[in-house]
Amino acid sequence: MTLPDVDPARLEAEWAEDKQVLASLAANGDRAEIVRPVDVSFRGDDEALDRLEDDAGELGFEVIEREEDEDGEMSLFLGCEQTADEAAIRALTLKCLQIELIYDVEYDGWGCTAEDGQTN
């Protein structure tokens, strides 16, 4: 699958938000090089989310769940295993913005827990 070019201004806007999340993780003792589950979410209509859900594996994700919010808007949550260093998160964000263009969905961000390397 050929992934489309993303508007550089959009990527930079998302990256500015990503850096805030990464700073918060670091403030909570995160070791960014540790591989962990990372989830991403997309909003859209059922047809678009169905197509994305069907292709999730080909895109490197596992389907976590689909959820309806209080306004009736549907979101699809996908997950992958990766580090949370700047390069990996920037690449993830770029891929998600490309998915947004291909599937006519709205990328709604990523999330993960801080990992300090200690067992619970």
N, CA, C and O atoms as CSV, one atom per row, in Angstrom:
chain,resi,resn,atom,element,x,y,z
A,1,MET,N,N,0.850,-1.179,0.000
A,1,MET,CA,C,0.000,0.000,0.000
A,1,MET,C,C,0.898,1.245,0.000
A,1,MET,O,O,1.796,1.372,0.833
A,2,THR,N,N,0.652,2.132,-0.914
A,2,THR,CA,C,1.396,3.383,-0.975
A,2,THR,C,C,0.725,4.386,-0.049
A,2,THR,O,O,-0.480,4.622,-0.133
A,3,LEU,N,N,1.520,4.967,0.828
A,3,LEU,CA,C,0.975,5.926,1.782
A,3,LEU,C,C,1.135,7.342,1.227
A,3,LEU,O,O,2.182,7.671,0.669
A,4,PRO,N,N,0.113,8.178,1.374
A,4,PRO,CA,C,0.139,9.525,0.789
A,4,PRO,C,C,1.026,10.489,1.576
A,4,PRO,O,O,1.381,10.243,2.729
A,5,ASP,N,N,1.370,11.594,0.913
A,5,ASP,CA,C,2.095,12.668,1.576
A,5,ASP,C,C,1.146,13.379,2.538
A,5,ASP,O,O,-0.045,13.528,2.267
A,6,VAL,N,N,1.696,13.807,3.650
A,6,VAL,CA,C,0.929,14.508,4.677
A,6,VAL,C,C,1.329,15.976,4.651
A,6,VAL,O,O,2.495,16.301,4.429
A,7,ASP,N,N,0.369,16.856,4.877
A,7,ASP,CA,C,0.641,18.284,4.964
A,7,ASP,C,C,1.660,18.515,6.085
A,7,ASP,O,O,1.392,18.179,7.239
A,8,PRO,N,N,2.828,19.085,5.758
A,8,PRO,CA,C,3.861,19.291,6.783
A,8,PRO,C,C,3.376,20.119,7.974
A,8,PRO,O,O,3.795,19.873,9.105
A,9,ALA,N,N,2.508,21.087,7.735
A,9,ALA,CA,C,1.996,21.906,8.836
A,9,ALA,C,C,1.155,21.056,9.780
A,9,ALA,O,O,1.217,21.237,10.996
A,10,ARG,N,N,0.375,20.139,9.238
A,10,ARG,CA,C,-0.433,19.247,10.079
A,10,ARG,C,C,0.462,18.344,10.907
A,10,ARG,O,O,0.225,18.148,12.099
A,11,LEU,N,N,1.503,17.786,10.268
A,11,LEU,CA,C,2.432,16.928,10.990
A,11,LEU,C,C,3.102,17.701,12.121
A,11,LEU,O,O,3.238,17.178,13.227
A,12,GLU,N,N,3.515,18.920,11.864
A,12,GLU,CA,C,4.181,19.716,12.904
A,12,GLU,C,C,3.228,20.060,14.042
A,12,GLU,O,O,3.641,20.100,15.201
A,13,ALA,N,N,1.963,20.309,13.729
A,13,ALA,CA,C,0.979,20.592,14.781
A,13,ALA,C,C,0.793,19.371,15.677
A,13,ALA,O,O,0.749,19.491,16.901
A,14,GLU,N,N,0.684,18.197,15.057
A,14,GLU,CA,C,0.565,16.965,15.844
A,14,GLU,C,C,1.829,16.715,16.652
A,14,GLU,O,O,1.758,16.287,17.804
A,15,TRP,N,N,2.984,16.981,16.053
A,15,TRP,CA,C,4.260,16.754,16.731
A,15,TRP,C,C,4.392,17.650,17.960
A,15,TRP,O,O,4.941,17.227,18.977
A,16,ALA,N,N,3.897,18.876,17.875
A,16,ALA,CA,C,3.934,19.774,19.035
A,16,ALA,C,C,3.150,19.163,20.199
A,16,ALA,O,O,3.584,19.236,21.349
A,17,GLU,N,N,1.998,18.562,19.900
A,17,GLU,CA,C,1.218,17.895,20.944
A,17,GLU,C,C,1.930,16.635,21.437
A,17,GLU,O,O,1.931,16.342,22.633
A,18,ASP,N,N,2.533,15.897,20.507
A,18,ASP,CA,C,3.258,14.678,20.887
A,18,ASP,C,C,4.387,14.991,21.857
A,18,ASP,O,O,4.603,14.251,22.816
A,19,LYS,N,N,5.099,16.065,21.621
A,19,LYS,CA,C,6.223,16.426,22.497
A,19,LYS,C,C,5.757,16.703,23.913
A,19,LYS,O,O,6.474,16.416,24.872
A,20,GLN,N,N,4.553,17.264,24.054
A,20,GLN,CA,C,4.003,17.491,25.391
A,20,GLN,C,C,3.720,16.167,26.095
A,20,GLN,O,O,3.994,16.022,27.286
A,21,VAL,N,N,3.168,15.198,25.354
A,21,VAL,CA,C,2.891,13.881,25.931
A,21,VAL,C,C,4.203,13.196,26.309
A,21,VAL,O,O,4.307,12.606,27.385
A,22,LEU,N,N,5.198,13.271,25.437
A,22,LEU,CA,C,6.497,12.666,25.736
A,22,LEU,C,C,7.137,13.305,26.965
A,22,LEU,O,O,7.745,12.609,27.778
A,23,ALA,N,N,7.005,14.623,27.109
A,23,ALA,CA,C,7.545,15.307,28.289
A,23,ALA,C,C,6.835,14.839,29.554
A,23,ALA,O,O,7.465,14.663,30.597
A,24,SER,N,N,5.521,14.637,29.457
A,24,SER,CA,C,4.768,14.141,30.605
A,24,SER,C,C,5.207,12.729,30.981
A,24,SER,O,O,5.375,12.417,32.160
A,25,LEU,N,N,5.391,11.876,29.970
A,25,LEU,CA,C,5.884,10.523,30.240
A,25,LEU,C,C,7.242,10.573,30.933
A,25,LEU,O,O,7.473,9.874,31.920
A,26,ALA,N,N,8.137,11.407,30.404
A,26,ALA,CA,C,9.483,11.528,30.990
A,26,ALA,C,C,9.407,12.011,32.437
A,26,ALA,O,O,10.154,11.539,33.294
A,27,ALA,N,N,8.509,12.948,32.703
A,27,ALA,CA,C,8.349,13.462,34.062
A,27,ALA,C,C,7.852,12.381,35.012
A,27,ALA,O,O,8.032,12.483,36.226
A,28,ASN,N,N,7.230,11.348,34.461
A,28,ASN,CA,C,6.750,10.226,35.263
A,28,ASN,C,C,7.720,9.053,35.268
A,28,ASN,O,O,7.345,7.932,35.609
A,29,GLY,N,N,8.969,9.315,34.887
A,29,GLY,CA,C,10.006,8.299,34.980
A,29,GLY,C,C,10.094,7.359,33.796
A,29,GLY,O,O,10.721,6.304,33.895
A,30,ASP,N,N,9.476,7.715,32.671
A,30,ASP,CA,C,9.477,6.834,31.508
A,30,ASP,C,C,10.877,6.661,30.934
A,30,ASP,O,O,11.657,7.608,30.831
A,31,ARG,N,N,11.165,5.413,30.563
A,31,ARG,CA,C,12.369,5.099,29.792
A,31,ARG,C,C,11.882,4.803,28.384
A,31,ARG,O,O,11.368,3.719,28.108
A,32,ALA,N,N,12.047,5.772,27.500
A,32,ALA,CA,C,11.446,5.753,26.171
A,32,ALA,C,C,11.880,4.564,25.325
A,32,ALA,O,O,11.166,4.171,24.403
A,33,GLU,N,N,13.040,3.985,25.624
A,33,GLU,CA,C,13.548,2.882,24.797
A,33,GLU,C,C,12.874,1.547,25.083
A,33,GLU,O,O,13.113,0.573,24.368
A,34,ILE,N,N,12.046,1.484,26.102
A,34,ILE,CA,C,11.362,0.236,26.452
A,34,ILE,C,C,10.161,0.038,25.522
A,34,ILE,O,O,9.314,0.920,25.387
A,35,VAL,N,N,10.104,-1.132,24.887
A,35,VAL,CA,C,8.966,-1.477,24.033
A,35,VAL,C,C,7.752,-1.730,24.915
A,35,VAL,O,O,7.836,-2.414,25.935
A,36,ARG,N,N,6.618,-1.163,24.500
A,36,ARG,CA,C,5.381,-1.289,25.269
A,36,ARG,C,C,4.185,-1.159,24.341
A,36,ARG,O,O,4.335,-0.739,23.193
A,37,PRO,N,N,2.986,-1.518,24.828
A,37,PRO,CA,C,1.786,-1.315,24.018
A,37,PRO,C,C,1.507,0.186,23.850
A,37,PRO,O,O,1.529,0.951,24.814
A,38,VAL,N,N,1.251,0.571,22.632
A,38,VAL,CA,C,0.863,1.950,22.317
A,38,VAL,C,C,-0.452,1.860,21.551
A,38,VAL,O,O,-0.580,1.073,20.613
A,39,ASP,N,N,-1.430,2.674,21.957
A,39,ASP,CA,C,-2.699,2.666,21.250
A,39,ASP,C,C,-2.888,3.974,20.493
A,39,ASP,O,O,-2.381,5.023,20.890
A,40,VAL,N,N,-3.621,3.883,19.407
A,40,VAL,CA,C,-3.999,5.044,18.613
A,40,VAL,C,C,-5.498,4.981,18.402
A,40,VAL,O,O,-6.092,3.904,18.460
A,41,SER,N,N,-6.113,6.126,18.156
A,41,SER,CA,C,-7.551,6.114,17.920
A,41,SER,C,C,-7.911,6.982,16.717
A,41,SER,O,O,-7.246,7.967,16.397
A,42,PHE,N,N,-8.982,6.569,16.076
A,42,PHE,CA,C,-9.510,7.254,14.903
A,42,PHE,C,C,-11.011,7.382,15.065
A,42,PHE,O,O,-11.672,6.465,15.551
A,43,ARG,N,N,-11.547,8.524,14.657
A,43,ARG,CA,C,-12.993,8.740,14.643
A,43,ARG,C,C,-13.462,8.727,13.201
A,43,ARG,O,O,-12.726,9.113,12.293
A,44,GLY,N,N,-14.698,8.279,12.999
A,44,GLY,CA,C,-15.248,8.301,11.657
A,44,GLY,C,C,-16.573,7.583,11.600
A,44,GLY,O,O,-17.095,7.114,12.611
A,45,ASP,N,N,-17.113,7.504,10.384
A,45,ASP,CA,C,-18.371,6.791,10.224
A,45,ASP,C,C,-18.094,5.290,10.193
A,45,ASP,O,O,-16.952,4.860,10.026
A,46,ASP,N,N,-19.148,4.506,10.354
A,46,ASP,CA,C,-19.004,3.050,10.460
A,46,ASP,C,C,-18.319,2.448,9.238
A,46,ASP,O,O,-17.472,1.565,9.375
A,47,GLU,N,N,-18.677,2.914,8.051
A,47,GLU,CA,C,-18.095,2.347,6.839
A,47,GLU,C,C,-16.582,2.577,6.786
A,47,GLU,O,O,-15.822,1.662,6.470
A,48,ALA,N,N,-16.153,3.794,7.095
A,48,ALA,CA,C,-14.723,4.108,7.073
A,48,ALA,C,C,-13.978,3.316,8.152
A,48,ALA,O,O,-12.893,2.788,7.906
A,49,LEU,N,N,-14.565,3.239,9.341
A,49,LEU,CA,C,-13.918,2.498,10.425
A,49,LEU,C,C,-13.885,1.004,10.119
A,49,LEU,O,O,-12.931,0.322,10.492
A,50,ASP,N,N,-14.918,0.482,9.443
A,50,ASP,CA,C,-14.917,-0.934,9.028
A,50,ASP,C,C,-13.741,-1.221,8.106
A,50,ASP,O,O,-13.040,-2.219,8.276
A,51,ARG,N,N,-13.525,-0.337,7.121
A,51,ARG,CA,C,-12.415,-0.533,6.175
A,51,ARG,C,C,-11.073,-0.498,6.911
A,51,ARG,O,O,-10.194,-1.320,6.650
A,52,LEU,N,N,-10.921,0.460,7.833
A,52,LEU,CA,C,-9.676,0.559,8.589
A,52,LEU,C,C,-9.495,-0.667,9.481
A,52,LEU,O,O,-8.394,-1.207,9.580
A,53,GLU,N,N,-10.555,-1.098,10.118
A,53,GLU,CA,C,-10.477,-2.283,10.981
A,53,GLU,C,C,-10.055,-3.508,10.165
A,53,GLU,O,O,-9.240,-4.311,10.618
A,54,ASP,N,N,-10.612,-3.645,8.969
A,54,ASP,CA,C,-10.265,-4.775,8.106
A,54,ASP,C,C,-8.789,-4.768,7.710
A,54,ASP,O,O,-8.188,-5.830,7.549
A,55,ASP,N,N,-8.206,-3.595,7.552
A,55,ASP,CA,C,-6.822,-3.462,7.094
A,55,ASP,C,C,-5.822,-3.250,8.224
A,55,ASP,O,O,-4.628,-3.093,7.968
A,56,ALA,N,N,-6.288,-3.242,9.463
A,56,ALA,CA,C,-5.414,-2.906,10.599
A,56,ALA,C,C,-4.150,-3.760,10.633
A,56,ALA,O,O,-3.056,-3.233,10.839
A,57,GLY,N,N,-4.284,-5.061,10.437
A,57,GLY,CA,C,-3.125,-5.950,10.476
A,57,GLY,C,C,-2.104,-5.613,9.411
A,57,GLY,O,O,-0.902,-5.614,9.676
A,58,GLU,N,N,-2.569,-5.325,8.215
A,58,GLU,CA,C,-1.671,-4.951,7.119
A,58,GLU,C,C,-0.927,-3.655,7.433
A,58,GLU,O,O,0.184,-3.436,6.950
A,59,LEU,N,N,-1.546,-2.800,8.246
A,59,LEU,CA,C,-0.946,-1.521,8.620
A,59,LEU,C,C,-0.055,-1.626,9.864
A,59,LEU,O,O,0.558,-0.641,10.276
A,60,GLY,N,N,0.012,-2.815,10.455
A,60,GLY,CA,C,0.877,-3.011,11.614
A,60,GLY,C,C,0.201,-2.836,12.960
A,60,GLY,O,O,0.872,-2.640,13.973
A,61,PHE,N,N,-1.120,-2.907,12.977
A,61,PHE,CA,C,-1.867,-2.712,14.213
A,61,PHE,C,C,-2.758,-3.907,14.514
A,61,PHE,O,O,-3.097,-4.695,13.630
A,62,GLU,N,N,-3.129,-4.020,15.784
A,62,GLU,CA,C,-4.164,-4.949,16.220
A,62,GLU,C,C,-5.377,-4.123,16.623
A,62,GLU,O,O,-5.230,-3.024,17.156
A,63,VAL,N,N,-6.556,-4.637,16.376
A,63,VAL,CA,C,-7.783,-3.953,16.783
A,63,VAL,C,C,-7.960,-4.149,18.291
A,63,VAL,O,O,-7.902,-5.272,18.792
A,64,ILE,N,N,-8.173,-3.055,18.997
A,64,ILE,CA,C,-8.435,-3.118,20.437
A,64,ILE,C,C,-9.943,-3.108,20.678
A,64,ILE,O,O,-10.495,-4.033,21.273
A,65,GLU,N,N,-10.601,-2.047,20.205
A,65,GLU,CA,C,-12.045,-1.952,20.375
A,65,GLU,C,C,-12.603,-0.800,19.554
A,65,GLU,O,O,-11.875,0.075,19.083
A,66,ARG,N,N,-13.915,-0.832,19.401
A,66,ARG,CA,C,-14.643,0.288,18.814
A,66,ARG,C,C,-15.567,0.797,19.907
A,66,ARG,O,O,-16.190,0.014,20.623
A,67,GLU,N,N,-15.649,2.115,20.027
A,67,GLU,CA,C,-16.397,2.689,21.142
A,67,GLU,C,C,-17.205,3.892,20.657
A,67,GLU,O,O,-16.745,4.675,19.826
A,68,GLU,N,N,-18.400,4.019,21.187
A,68,GLU,CA,C,-19.249,5.174,20.881
A,68,GLU,C,C,-19.173,6.141,22.046
A,68,GLU,O,O,-19.337,5.738,23.198
A,69,ASP,N,N,-18.923,7.436,21.758
A,69,ASP,CA,C,-18.859,8.415,22.843
A,69,ASP,C,C,-20.258,8.933,23.172
A,69,ASP,O,O,-21.246,8.506,22.574
A,70,GLU,N,N,-20.329,9.850,24.123
A,70,GLU,CA,C,-21.618,10.352,24.598
A,70,GLU,C,C,-22.393,11.122,23.525
A,70,GLU,O,O,-23.606,11.299,23.637
A,71,ASP,N,N,-21.685,11.579,22.481
A,71,ASP,CA,C,-22.339,12.284,21.375
A,71,ASP,C,C,-22.707,11.353,20.227
A,71,ASP,O,O,-23.191,11.807,19.191
A,72,GLY,N,N,-22.481,10.051,20.405
A,72,GLY,CA,C,-22.813,9.085,19.371
A,72,GLY,C,C,-21.741,8.930,18.307
A,72,GLY,O,O,-21.954,8.240,17.310
A,73,GLU,N,N,-20.593,9.561,18.503
A,73,GLU,CA,C,-19.500,9.454,17.529
A,73,GLU,C,C,-18.694,8.187,17.802
A,73,GLU,O,O,-18.376,7.872,18.949
A,74,MET,N,N,-18.367,7.463,16.724
A,74,MET,CA,C,-17.649,6.200,16.857
A,74,MET,C,C,-16.139,6.421,16.769
A,74,MET,O,O,-15.660,7.235,15.980
A,75,SER,N,N,-15.405,5.682,17.592
A,75,SER,CA,C,-13.945,5.677,17.558
A,75,SER,C,C,-13.463,4.241,17.472
A,75,SER,O,O,-14.051,3.333,18.059
A,76,LEU,N,N,-12.391,4.057,16.736
A,76,LEU,CA,C,-11.732,2.764,16.624
A,76,LEU,C,C,-10.368,2.891,17.269
A,76,LEU,O,O,-9.588,3.779,16.924
A,77,PHE,N,N,-10.079,1.992,18.215
A,77,PHE,CA,C,-8.799,1.975,18.910
A,77,PHE,C,C,-7.970,0.818,18.374
A,77,PHE,O,O,-8.414,-0.330,18.351
A,78,LEU,N,N,-6.755,1.145,17.944
A,78,LEU,CA,C,-5.813,0.160,17.428
A,78,LEU,C,C,-4.575,0.184,18.299
A,78,LEU,O,O,-4.287,1.195,18.940
A,79,GLY,N,N,-3.836,-0.923,18.331
A,79,GLY,CA,C,-2.643,-0.981,19.151
A,79,GLY,C,C,-1.471,-1.586,18.414
A,79,GLY,O,O,-1.634,-2.325,17.442
A,80,CYS,N,N,-0.283,-1.258,18.896
A,80,CYS,CA,C,0.956,-1.844,18.386
A,80,CYS,C,C,1.951,-1.867,19.541
A,80,CYS,O,O,1.733,-1.238,20.576
A,81,GLU,N,N,3.028,-2.589,19.351
A,81,GLU,CA,C,4.102,-2.661,20.343
A,81,GLU,C,C,5.272,-1.878,19.780
A,81,GLU,O,O,5.739,-2.167,18.678
A,82,GLN,N,N,5.758,-0.879,20.532
A,82,GLN,CA,C,6.888,-0.082,20.073
A,82,GLN,C,C,7.463,0.713,21.236
A,82,GLN,O,O,6.917,0.713,22.339
A,83,THR,N,N,8.565,1.384,20.972
A,83,THR,CA,C,9.150,2.275,21.954
A,83,THR,C,C,8.397,3.600,21.928
A,83,THR,O,O,7.554,3.832,21.062
A,84,ALA,N,N,8.710,4.460,22.886
A,84,ALA,CA,C,8.085,5.782,22.930
A,84,ALA,C,C,9.143,6.874,22.819
A,84,ALA,O,O,8.987,7.960,23.377
A,85,ASP,N,N,10.230,6.575,22.088
A,85,ASP,CA,C,11.232,7.615,21.848
A,85,ASP,C,C,10.717,8.551,20.758
A,85,ASP,O,O,9.756,8.231,20.059
A,86,GLU,N,N,11.356,9.698,20.617
A,86,GLU,CA,C,10.878,10.717,19.685
A,86,GLU,C,C,10.761,10.197,18.260
A,86,GLU,O,O,9.750,10.441,17.601
A,87,ALA,N,N,11.764,9.491,17.773
A,87,ALA,CA,C,11.738,9.014,16.388
A,87,ALA,C,C,10.592,8.038,16.159
A,87,ALA,O,O,9.912,8.112,15.135
A,88,ALA,N,N,10.369,7.123,17.100
A,88,ALA,CA,C,9.299,6.125,16.947
A,88,ALA,C,C,7.926,6.779,16.996
A,88,ALA,O,O,7.041,6.417,16.222
A,89,ILE,N,N,7.741,7.733,17.893
A,89,ILE,CA,C,6.436,8.396,18.007
A,89,ILE,C,C,6.188,9.293,16.802
A,89,ILE,O,O,5.063,9.364,16.307
A,90,ARG,N,N,7.208,9.967,16.332
A,90,ARG,CA,C,7.035,10.803,15.138
A,90,ARG,C,C,6.647,9.933,13.938
A,90,ARG,O,O,5.776,10.310,13.154
A,91,ALA,N,N,7.289,8.777,13.794
A,91,ALA,CA,C,6.946,7.860,12.700
A,91,ALA,C,C,5.521,7.344,12.856
A,91,ALA,O,O,4.794,7.223,11.870
A,92,LEU,N,N,5.116,7.039,14.088
A,92,LEU,CA,C,3.756,6.576,14.342
A,92,LEU,C,C,2.746,7.658,13.963
A,92,LEU,O,O,1.740,7.374,13.312
A,93,THR,N,N,3.012,8.877,14.367
A,93,THR,CA,C,2.102,9.984,14.055
A,93,THR,C,C,1.995,10.188,12.549
A,93,THR,O,O,0.897,10.395,12.033
A,94,LEU,N,N,3.108,10.134,11.843
A,94,LEU,CA,C,3.082,10.271,10.391
A,94,LEU,C,C,2.212,9.169,9.775
A,94,LEU,O,O,1.371,9.441,8.919
A,95,LYS,N,N,2.417,7.943,10.211
A,95,LYS,CA,C,1.623,6.825,9.678
A,95,LYS,C,C,0.137,7.037,9.947
A,95,LYS,O,O,-0.696,6.778,9.078
A,96,CYS,N,N,-0.196,7.504,11.143
A,96,CYS,CA,C,-1.604,7.710,11.487
A,96,CYS,C,C,-2.220,8.837,10.670
A,96,CYS,O,O,-3.395,8.762,10.311
A,97,LEU,N,N,-1.456,9.873,10.372
A,97,LEU,CA,C,-1.968,10.944,9.526
A,97,LEU,C,C,-2.147,10.455,8.091
A,97,LEU,O,O,-3.053,10.911,7.393
A,98,GLN,N,N,-1.303,9.543,7.650
A,98,GLN,CA,C,-1.476,8.935,6.329
A,98,GLN,C,C,-2.724,8.059,6.310
A,98,GLN,O,O,-3.478,8.068,5.337
A,99,ILE,N,N,-2.940,7.311,7.372
A,99,ILE,CA,C,-4.146,6.490,7.491
A,99,ILE,C,C,-5.383,7.372,7.443
A,99,ILE,O,O,-6.377,7.027,6.803
A,100,GLU,N,N,-5.321,8.501,8.114
A,100,GLU,CA,C,-6.430,9.451,8.115
A,100,GLU,C,C,-6.817,9.823,6.679
A,100,GLU,O,O,-8.001,9.868,6.343
A,101,LEU,N,N,-5.831,10.083,5.851
A,101,LEU,CA,C,-6.084,10.467,4.463
A,101,LEU,C,C,-6.624,9.302,3.636
A,101,LEU,O,O,-7.546,9.482,2.840
A,102,ILE,N,N,-6.061,8.118,3.819
A,102,ILE,CA,C,-6.469,6.951,3.029
A,102,ILE,C,C,-7.894,6.516,3.355
A,102,ILE,O,O,-8.667,6.188,2.455
A,103,TYR,N,N,-8.240,6.513,4.635
A,103,TYR,CA,C,-9.503,5.916,5.082
A,103,TYR,C,C,-10.606,6.935,5.380
A,103,TYR,O,O,-11.708,6.554,5.773
A,104,ASP,N,N,-10.317,8.225,5.198
A,104,ASP,CA,C,-11.300,9.264,5.457
A,104,ASP,C,C,-11.824,9.175,6.896
A,104,ASP,O,O,-13.029,9.190,7.145
A,105,VAL,N,N,-10.870,9.083,7.831
A,105,VAL,CA,C,-11.166,9.073,9.256
A,105,VAL,C,C,-10.392,10.229,9.891
A,105,VAL,O,O,-9.574,10.870,9.231
A,106,GLU,N,N,-10.650,10.490,11.164
A,106,GLU,CA,C,-9.946,11.548,11.876
A,106,GLU,C,C,-9.048,10.925,12.945
A,106,GLU,O,O,-9.529,10.269,13.869
A,107,TYR,N,N,-7.742,11.138,12.806
A,107,TYR,CA,C,-6.786,10.663,13.798
A,107,TYR,C,C,-7.003,11.433,15.083
A,107,TYR,O,O,-7.104,12.660,15.069
A,108,ASP,N,N,-7.076,10.710,16.204
A,108,ASP,CA,C,-7.390,11.349,17.477
A,108,ASP,C,C,-6.289,11.156,18.517
A,108,ASP,O,O,-6.520,11.359,19.709
A,109,GLY,N,N,-5.094,10.764,18.074
A,109,GLY,CA,C,-3.965,10.713,18.988
A,109,GLY,C,C,-3.567,9.315,19.421
A,109,GLY,O,O,-4.184,8.320,19.040
A,110,TRP,N,N,-2.513,9.269,20.230
A,110,TRP,CA,C,-1.935,8.022,20.718
A,110,TRP,C,C,-1.798,8.107,22.231
A,110,TRP,O,O,-1.897,9.178,22.828
A,111,GLY,N,N,-1.568,6.953,22.827
A,111,GLY,CA,C,-1.356,6.922,24.268
A,111,GLY,C,C,-0.625,5.655,24.685
A,111,GLY,O,O,-0.661,4.638,23.992
A,112,CYS,N,N,0.026,5.740,25.812
A,112,CYS,CA,C,0.688,4.593,26.426
A,112,CYS,C,C,0.975,4.913,27.874
A,112,CYS,O,O,0.825,6.055,28.307
A,113,THR,N,N,1.383,3.922,28.611
A,113,THR,CA,C,1.759,4.142,30.004
A,113,THR,C,C,3.263,4.361,30.081
A,113,THR,O,O,4.025,3.874,29.246
A,114,ALA,N,N,3.665,5.098,31.093
A,114,ALA,CA,C,5.092,5.292,31.355
A,114,ALA,C,C,5.695,3.959,31.796
A,114,ALA,O,O,5.108,3.247,32.611
A,115,GLU,N,N,6.850,3.629,31.262
A,115,GLU,CA,C,7.547,2.390,31.614
A,115,GLU,C,C,8.911,2.758,32.200
A,115,GLU,O,O,9.725,3.412,31.550
A,116,ASP,N,N,9.143,2.322,33.447
A,116,ASP,CA,C,10.418,2.655,34.068
A,116,ASP,C,C,11.362,1.447,34.153
A,116,ASP,O,O,12.472,1.561,34.674
A,117,GLY,N,N,10.923,0.306,33.647
A,117,GLY,CA,C,11.761,-0.879,33.664
A,117,GLY,C,C,11.658,-1.694,34.934
A,117,GLY,O,O,12.260,-2.762,35.039
A,118,GLN,N,N,10.913,-1.207,35.886
A,118,GLN,CA,C,10.718,-1.919,37.152
A,118,GLN,C,C,9.501,-2.830,37.021
A,118,GLN,O,O,8.507,-2.464,36.395
A,119,THR,N,N,9.586,-4.007,37.611
A,119,THR,CA,C,8.416,-4.871,37.625
A,119,THR,C,C,7.491,-4.426,38.746
A,119,THR,O,O,7.938,-3.924,39.777
A,120,ASN,N,N,6.204,-4.616,38.529
A,120,ASN,CA,C,5.214,-4.167,39.530
A,120,ASN,C,C,5.182,-5.041,40.720
A,120,ASN,O,O,4.407,-4.797,41.645
